[in-house]
């Protein structure tokens, strides 16, 4: 438009000396050319507003197709799914000793392990020395009546009672056991929902959000163990004696000359043995983990148009559960048997070895004995608790559409440890020589502590409200 105005000004200036121009050239020709230029100029002036309007419309239309950077500012609501991976750390705390006839765990020489058995099992698997009262020897003195009736004379006799010789066999032994510290890897599925707000400052995006995650199950660990033993202990012994069975006769009719011409050796042998054997099985099941987890986290990220890379950290809170189940069963058998013998002289002399399976002492031979004892125990522990900790992680998001965001994220959380006390009950019964009806016995309890932590990998979609 400005160009056209300038042309009109120049043309007006050229026409002002028109009279002089007409004098130096053909007037008609000059005037015709000037009028033609003026007409052309008038047309351009009349079309200028239309051209300016078209230019504005073209600029407006082009601006509509111009690409703008994506704006991450807004409220988002989304859902996600994924997997939860956990490396569970479990710690069991047991009493250091067991009471009489009690079932429970005791410390083991193996690192991070405790042995589980009943007092009955342990007493038979590691027996002490057998009492000497179970076996006794006797070599009785010879007596002679010296009456001329062929009796022996006491000064010509000897009697020795043999010593008891232990006869033990340590046998073999393995025990049921359980780790006092254990680490297991577990994987379960998760579903969740989230709500958040982001605000963008240039390429910097900051936000805050909360989410809730539901777990398809809790981590589970099961351990089983078996044990058995066999051993024996006992004594063996001999008893010997030598005596005069007949003195020599002096031929005078007045008695004996006290010379022994007929001797007798008396020998007795005996033994007693106690055999012990048994077997045991144990199992333990632990289920622990969060049933529901929530977080409240802040987010800082870097945006490149529709792509956002971010890190996040904040508070984690969870409802966690722990369940413990355990069993123990053992069967033990202890049996006693032996051999007694005696040897008697012609007049009055004897040797003997006697045993007693109840340890009552010499001279009393008891019947063989055998008793089988069964022990059963079980444990139960449960606890549910709210727990508080922290969560942190990162990921990336992509705006697939102005209001649709796809996100991939990994979050580590740790809400501490959950602890429960495990109580036990048990019974014991016996059959055989010394039977016993099922009777309640003491079962030692223990504590189980589990770390509640892990990593959640999730993929989700969110809707953004502008």
C-alpha positions in Angstrom: 0.0 0.0 0.0 2.8 2.4 0.8 4.4 1.7 -2.5 1.3 2.7 -4.4 1.0 6.0 -2.5 4.6 6.8 -3.4 3.9 6.1 -7.1 0.9 8.5 -7.0 3.0 11.3 -5.4 5.7 10.9 -8.1 3.1 11.0 -10.8 1.5 14.1 -9.5 4.9 15.8 -9.4 5.5 14.8 -13.0 2.2 16.3 -14.2 2.8 19.7 -12.6 5.0 20.9 -15.4 2.7 19.5 -18.0 2.4 22.7 -20.0 6.2 23.0 -20.4 6.4 19.3 -21.4 3.7 19.9 -24.0 5.7 22.7 -25.6 8.8 20.5 -26.2 7.0 17.3 -27.5 3.9 16.2 -29.1 1.2 17.1 -26.5 -1.2 14.4 -27.4 1.3 11.6 -27.1 2.6 12.8 -23.7 -0.9 13.3 -22.3 -2.1 9.8 -23.4 0.8 8.1 -21.8 0.4 10.0 -18.5 -3.3 9.2 -18.4 -2.6 5.5 -19.0 -0.2 5.5 -16.1 -2.7 7.3 -13.9 -5.4 4.8 -14.8 -3.1 1.9 -13.9 -2.3 3.6 -10.6 -6.0 4.1 -9.8 -6.6 0.3 -10.3 -3.7 -0.7 -8.0 -5.0 1.8 -5.4 -8.5 0.3 -5.5 -7.2 -3.3 -5.2 -4.8 -2.6 -2.2 -7.4 -3.3 0.6 -8.3 -6.6 -0.9 -4.6 -7.7 -1.0 -4.1 -6.6 2.6 -7.1 -8.6 3.7 -5.9 -11.7 1.9 -2.5 -11.4 3.5 -4.0 -11.3 6.9 -6.1 -14.4 6.2 -3.1 -16.3 5.0 -1.1 -15.4 8.1 -4.0 -16.5 10.3 -4.4 -19.8 8.5 -0.7 -20.6 8.7 -0.7 -19.9 12.4 -3.2 -22.6 12.9 -0.9 -25.2 11.4 2.2 -24.1 13.3 3.4 -26.9 15.8 3.4 -25.9 19.5 5.5 -27.7 22.3 3.4 -30.1 24.5 2.3 -28.6 27.8 2.5 -31.1 30.7 0.6 -28.8 33.1 -2.6 -30.4 34.4 -4.3 -32.9 36.6 -3.8 -36.6 35.7 -5.8 -39.7 36.6 -4.6 -43.2 35.6 -4.4 -46.9 36.2 -1.5 -49.3 35.9 -0.4 -53.0 36.2 2.8 -54.8 36.6 4.9 -57.0 38.8 6.3 -56.8 42.3 9.7 -58.4 43.0 10.9 -59.0 46.5 14.1 -60.4 48.1 12.6 -61.3 51.5 14.8 -61.3 54.6 13.5 -63.5 57.5 15.0 -63.7 61.0 13.9 -66.3 63.6 14.7 -66.0 67.3 14.5 -69.1 69.5 15.1 -69.9 73.2 18.6 -71.0 74.0 17.6 -74.2 76.0 14.7 -76.6 76.3 13.0 -77.7 79.5 12.4 -81.2 80.5 10.2 -83.1 78.0 9.8 -79.9 75.9 9.7 -79.5 72.1 11.5 -76.6 70.4 14.5 -75.2 68.7 18.0 -75.1 70.2 21.1 -73.4 68.8 23.1 -75.4 66.3 26.8 -75.4 65.5 25.9 -74.7 61.9 25.9 -71.0 61.0 22.5 -69.3 61.0 20.7 -72.5 61.8 18.8 -74.0 64.7 18.0 -77.7 65.4 14.4 -78.7 66.2 13.6 -81.8 68.3 11.9 -82.9 71.4 13.7 -83.5 74.7 12.8 -87.2 74.4 14.4 -87.4 70.9 17.5 -85.6 72.1 18.0 -87.6 75.3 17.9 -90.9 73.3 19.9 -89.6 70.4 22.7 -88.4 72.7 22.6 -90.8 75.7 24.9 -90.7 78.7 26.7 -93.6 80.2 24.5 -96.6 81.2 24.2 -97.0 84.9 26.3 -99.9 86.3 23.2 -101.1 88.2 21.9 -102.5 84.9 24.5 -105.3 85.2 26.1 -107.0 88.2 28.6 -109.8 88.9 29.0 -112.2 91.8 31.6 -114.9 92.7 30.4 -116.4 95.9 32.8 -117.9 98.5 33.1 -121.6 98.8 32.3 -123.1 102.2 33.5 -126.5 103.5 31.8 -128.2 106.5 35.0 -130.2 107.3 32.9 -132.9 108.7 34.6 -135.9 107.1 31.8 -136.3 104.7 33.8 -135.4 101.6 33.3 -131.6 102.0 35.9 -129.2 100.8 38.1 -127.1 103.0 37.8 -123.4 102.6 41.4 -122.5 102.7 41.8 -124.2 99.3 39.3 -121.9 97.4 39.5 -118.6 95.4 36.7 -116.5 94.0 37.0 -113.4 91.7 34.1 -111.2 90.5 34.9 -109.9 87.0 34.8 -106.2 86.2 32.1 -104.6 84.1 33.3 -103.6 80.6 31.3 -100.9 78.8 30.0 -101.9 75.4 28.8 -98.7 73.6 28.1 -97.8 70.0 27.7 -94.2 69.1 25.8 -95.1 65.9 24.7 -92.2 63.6 22.6 -89.1 64.0 21.0 -86.3 61.9 18.6 -83.7 63.2 15.8 -81.7 61.7 16.9 -78.0 61.4 15.8 -74.7 60.2 17.6 -71.5 59.1 17.5 -68.7 61.6 18.2 -66.2 58.8 16.9 -66.7 55.3 16.6 -64.7 52.0 14.1 -65.7 49.3 13.2 -64.2 45.9 9.5 -63.8 45.1 7.4 -62.3 42.3 3.7 -61.4 42.3 1.4 -59.3 40.1 0.1 -55.8 41.0 -2.7 -53.5 40.0 -3.2 -49.9 41.0 -4.6 -46.4 40.4 -3.0 -43.0 40.7 -3.9 -39.3 40.9 -1.4 -36.4 40.4 -0.8 -32.8 39.3 2.1 -31.5 37.1 3.3 -28.0 36.3 5.7 -27.1 33.6 8.3 -24.4 33.7 10.1 -24.4 30.4 11.7 -27.8 30.1 11.3 -28.4 33.9 8.2 -30.3 35.1 7.4 -30.7 38.8 4.5 -32.5 40.3 3.0 -34.3 43.2 1.0 -37.5 43.2 -0.5 -40.4 45.2 -1.2 -44.0 44.2 -2.6 -47.2 45.6 -1.3 -50.7 44.7 -3.0 -54.0 45.3 -1.0 -57.3 45.3 -2.1 -60.6 43.9 -0.5 -62.5 46.7 2.2 -62.4 49.4 5.6 -64.0 49.3 5.7 -67.5 50.6 8.5 -69.7 51.9 8.3 -73.4 52.9 11.1 -75.4 54.5 11.1 -79.1 55.4 13.7 -81.2 57.2 14.2 -84.8 58.3 16.3 -86.4 61.0 17.1 -89.9 62.4 19.4 -91.6 64.8 20.5 -95.0 66.2 22.9 -96.0 69.0 23.4 -98.6 71.7 25.1 -98.7 75.1 25.7 -101.5 77.5 28.0 -103.7 79.6 29.4 -107.1 79.4 31.1 -109.1 82.3 32.4 -112.4 83.4 32.6 -113.9 87.0 35.1 -116.7 87.8 35.9 -118.9 90.8 38.1 -121.9 91.5 37.6 -124.1 94.6 38.4 -127.5 96.1 35.8 -130.0 95.6 37.3 -132.8 97.6 40.2 -133.1 100.2 42.4 -136.1 100.4 41.8 -138.7 103.2 44.7 -139.6 105.5 43.7 -143.3 105.8 43.7 -143.4 109.6 40.0 -143.0 109.9 40.5 -139.9 111.8 39.6 -137.3 109.0 41.2 -135.5 106.1 44.7 -134.3 105.7 43.5 -131.1 104.1 45.1 -131.8 100.7 42.8 -130.9 97.8 42.8 -133.5 95.1 39.6 -132.5 93.2 39.1 -128.8 92.0 36.2 -127.1 90.2 36.3 -123.9 88.0 33.1 -121.8 88.0 32.6 -119.3 85.1 29.6 -117.1 84.4 29.1 -114.6 81.5 26.5 -111.9 81.0 25.6 -108.7 79.2 23.0 -106.0 78.9 22.3 -103.7 75.9 20.0 -100.7 75.5 19.3 -99.9 71.8 17.9 -96.5 70.8 16.5 -95.4 67.5 14.3 -92.7 66.1 13.2 -90.5 63.2 11.8 -87.0 63.0 10.3 -84.6 60.4 9.6 -80.9 60.6 8.1 -78.2 58.3 7.6 -74.5 58.4 5.5 -72.2 56.2 5.9 -68.4 56.2 3.7 -66.0 54.2 4.4 -62.3 54.6 4.1 -59.1 52.6 1.9 -56.1 52.0 -1.7 -56.7 51.0 -2.1 -53.0 50.0 0.5 -50.2 49.5 0.1 -46.5 49.0 2.6 -43.7 48.3 2.7 -39.9 48.4 5.5 -38.7 46.2 7.0 -35.6 44.6 8.2 -35.7 41.0 10.9 -33.7 39.1 11.3 -34.3 35.4 12.8 -33.0 32.1 10.4 -32.5 29.1 11.3 -32.7 25.5 8.0 -31.9 23.8 5.9 -35.0 24.3 8.6 -37.0 26.1 9.1 -36.7 29.8 11.9 -38.3 31.9 11.4 -38.1 35.7 12.5 -39.1 39.1 10.3 -39.5 42.2 10.6 -39.9 46.0 8.3 -39.7 49.0 6.3 -41.5 51.7 5.2 -45.1 51.6 2.5 -46.7 53.8 1.2 -50.3 53.7 -1.1 -52.8 55.4 1.2 -55.9 55.9 0.4 -59.4 57.0 2.6 -62.3 58.3 1.4 -65.9 58.8 3.5 -68.7 60.3 2.7 -72.4 60.4 5.0 -75.2 61.7 4.8 -78.9 62.5 7.2 -81.4 64.2 6.7 -85.2 64.6 9.1 -87.8 65.9 9.0 -91.4 66.9 11.6 -93.0 69.1 12.1 -96.5 70.4 14.3 -97.7 73.3 14.7 -101.4 74.0 16.7 -103.3 76.6 17.8 -106.9 76.6 20.5 -109.0 78.2 21.9 -112.3 79.2 22.3 -113.7 82.8 24.2 -116.9 83.8 25.4 -118.7 86.9 27.6 -121.6 87.7 27.4 -123.7 90.9 30.0 -125.9 92.5 29.7 -129.4 93.9 29.5 -128.4 97.5 28.7 -124.7 97.9 30.2 -122.3 95.5 28.8 -120.2 92.6 29.4 -117.4 90.2 26.7 -115.3 88.5 26.2 -112.3 86.2 22.8 -110.7 86.3 21.1 -107.8 84.4 18.1 -105.7 85.1 16.5 -103.6 82.4 15.2 -101.2 85.0 18.5 -100.8 86.7 17.3 -102.3 90.0 20.6 -104.0 90.8 22.2 -107.4 91.2 20.3 -110.6 91.7 17.2 -109.6 90.0 16.7 -110.6 86.3 14.0 -108.5 84.7 12.2 -109.1 81.5 13.4 -107.4 78.3 11.7 -104.1 77.7 10.8 -102.0 74.6 8.9 -98.7 74.6 8.0 -96.6 71.5 7.2 -92.9 72.1 5.5 -90.5 69.6 5.8 -86.7 69.9 3.7 -84.3 67.8 3.9 -80.5 67.9 2.5 -77.6 65.9 3.1 -73.8 65.8 0.9 -70.9 64.8 1.5 -67.2 64.5 -0.4 -64.3 62.8 -0.2 -60.5 62.7 -1.5 -57.6 60.5 -0.1 -54.1 60.9 0.0 -50.7 59.3 3.6 -49.8 58.4 5.3 -46.5 57.3 8.4 -46.0 55.2 9.8 -44.5 52.1 9.5 -45.0 48.3 11.6 -43.8 45.4 12.2 -44.5 41.7 11.9 -43.1 38.2 10.6 -43.6 34.7 9.5 -41.9 31.5 6.2 -40.8 30.1 5.0 -40.1 26.6 2.0 -38.0 25.6 0.4 -40.2 22.9 -2.4 -37.6 22.5 -3.1 -34.2 24.1 -5.0 -35.9 26.9 -3.6 -39.4 26.8 -0.3 -40.3 28.6 1.5 -43.6 28.6 4.0 -44.2 31.5 6.6 -46.8 32.5 7.9 -46.6 36.0 9.9 -48.5 38.6 9.5 -47.8 42.3 11.5 -49.2 45.3 9.8 -49.1 48.7 10.7 -50.1 52.2 8.3 -49.9 55.1 10.4 -51.7 57.8 9.9 -55.1 59.5 6.9 -56.9 60.8 7.3 -59.3 63.8 5.0 -62.0 65.2 5.3 -64.4 68.1 4.7 -68.1 67.2 3.0 -70.2 69.9 3.2 -74.0 70.0 1.2 -76.9 71.4 2.0 -80.6 71.5 1.2 -84.1 72.7 3.2 -87.2 73.5 2.1 -90.9 73.8 3.8 -94.2 74.2 3.2 -97.9 73.7 5.1 -101.0 74.8 6.5 -101.8 78.2 5.7 -98.4 79.6 2.6 -97.2 77.8 1.3 -93.6 78.0 -1.9 -92.1 76.8 -1.7 -88.9 74.7 -0.5 -86.2 77.1 0.0 -82.5 76.6 3.6 -81.4 76.6 5.4 -78.0 76.7 6.3 -76.6 73.3 8.7 -73.6 73.2 7.6 -70.6 71.1 9.7 -68.3 69.0 9.6 -65.0 67.1 9.6 -64.4 63.3 10.6 -61.1 61.8 10.2 -60.3 58.1 11.5 -57.3 56.1 8.8 -55.7 54.0 10.4 -54.1 50.9 10.7 -54.6 47.2 10.5 -53.1 43.7 7.3 -52.5 41.7 7.7 -52.3 37.9 4.5 -51.0 36.3 3.1 -49.8 33.0 0.1 -47.5 32.9 -2.1 -44.9 31.1 -3.4 -41.6 32.4 -5.9 -39.0 31.3 -4.7 -35.4 31.6 -7.2 -32.6 32.3 -6.1 -29.3 30.8 
